[in-house]
Amino acid sequence: MALATVGDPKYISIRSFRKSGVAVDTPVWGAAGNGRIYVTTPPDSGKGKRIRNNPQIEVAPCDMRGRLTGDFVPAEAQFTDDAATFATAMGLLKRKYGIQFRLVMLRNRKTEPIILEIRDRS
């Protein structure tokens, strides 16, 4: 349960890896629930492409600029198109970030967001 050590901070850093193995850290909003962390991302995002190629990631709590406030822990990411998981994730994110989340979703309404489900690496 390494993911539990990350907790439910306002920002998390996702470390995904390019095909070359180079790590790329990205600060994102995330909401914890059901032993997982849920993140939204546009379908054409760089982190989405990297995660599709390699679902093995690392996550750590950070501030809004990506400065770490804790240690990275190994995790695994999966995109989900399950309607129930999508609804759960969106509900958790809306509750946590309130009006800010709704405004970001309005601004990015051209494409439906993808839900990234982060769980402990098995």
C-alpha positions in Angstrom: 0.0 0.0 0.0 2.7 2.5 -1.0 0.1 4.7 -2.6 -1.4 5.3 0.8 1.7 7.2 1.9 1.0 9.9 -0.8 -2.4 10.7 0.9 -4.8 13.1 -0.8 -2.8 16.3 -1.3 -4.0 19.2 -3.4 -1.4 18.4 -6.1 0.5 15.3 -7.0 3.5 14.8 -9.3 3.2 12.0 -11.8 6.5 10.7 -13.1 5.9 9.0 -16.4 8.6 7.7 -18.7 9.4 8.3 -22.4 10.3 5.3 -24.6 13.9 6.3 -24.1 13.5 5.8 -20.3 13.8 9.5 -19.5 11.5 10.5 -16.6 9.0 13.4 -17.1 7.4 14.9 -13.9 4.0 16.5 -14.3 2.1 18.2 -11.4 -1.6 17.5 -11.6 -4.8 17.6 -9.5 -5.8 14.3 -8.2 -8.5 12.9 -5.8 -8.1 9.8 -3.7 -10.9 7.3 -3.2 -11.3 3.5 -3.1 -7.6 3.0 -2.6 -6.8 4.8 -5.8 -6.0 8.3 -7.1 -8.1 9.7 -9.9 -6.8 12.3 -12.4 -8.3 13.7 -15.6 -6.3 14.5 -18.7 -7.1 15.4 -22.3 -6.9 12.4 -24.6 -4.0 13.9 -26.6 -1.8 14.9 -23.6 1.9 14.0 -23.4 1.5 12.2 -20.1 -1.4 10.2 -21.7 0.9 9.1 -24.5 3.7 8.1 -22.2 1.4 6.2 -19.9 -0.2 4.3 -22.8 3.3 3.1 -23.7 4.3 2.4 -20.2 1.8 2.3 -17.3 4.5 2.0 -14.7 4.7 5.4 -13.1 5.7 7.0 -9.8 3.7 9.5 -7.8 4.5 12.0 -5.0 2.8 14.9 -3.2 3.9 18.3 -4.5 2.9 21.9 -4.6 1.3 23.7 -7.6 4.7 24.3 -9.2 5.7 20.6 -9.0 8.1 21.0 -6.0 8.0 17.8 -4.1 6.6 17.7 -0.6 7.1 14.0 -0.1 8.8 11.0 -1.8 7.9 9.3 -5.0 6.3 5.9 -4.7 5.8 3.3 -7.4 2.4 3.1 -8.9 0.6 1.9 -12.0 -1.8 4.0 -14.1 -4.7 2.8 -16.2 -7.1 4.7 -18.4 -10.7 3.7 -17.8 -13.8 4.1 -19.9 -16.0 2.5 -17.3 -19.0 4.8 -16.7 -19.2 4.1 -12.9 -15.5 4.8 -12.4 -15.8 8.0 -14.5 -18.7 9.2 -12.4 -16.9 8.3 -9.1 -13.7 10.1 -10.3 -15.5 13.2 -11.5 -17.5 13.4 -8.2 -14.4 13.2 -6.1 -12.6 15.8 -8.2 -15.6 18.2 -8.2 -15.9 17.9 -4.4 -12.2 18.4 -3.8 -11.6 21.3 -6.2 -15.0 22.9 -6.4 -15.5 25.8 -8.7 -11.9 25.7 -10.0 -12.5 22.2 -11.3 -15.7 23.2 -13.0 -14.1 26.2 -14.7 -11.2 24.1 -16.0 -13.7 21.5 -17.4 -15.7 24.3 -19.0 -12.5 25.7 -20.6 -11.5 22.3 -21.9 -15.0 21.2 -23.1 -13.9 20.6 -26.7 -12.9 17.1 -25.7 -14.2 14.7 -23.1 -11.5 14.2 -20.4 -10.0 10.7 -19.9 -9.9 9.4 -16.4 -6.5 8.1 -15.2 -6.9 5.6 -12.4 -3.7 5.3 -10.3 -3.2 2.3 -8.0 -0.4 0.5 -6.2 2.0 -1.3 -8.5 1.3 -5.1 -8.3 
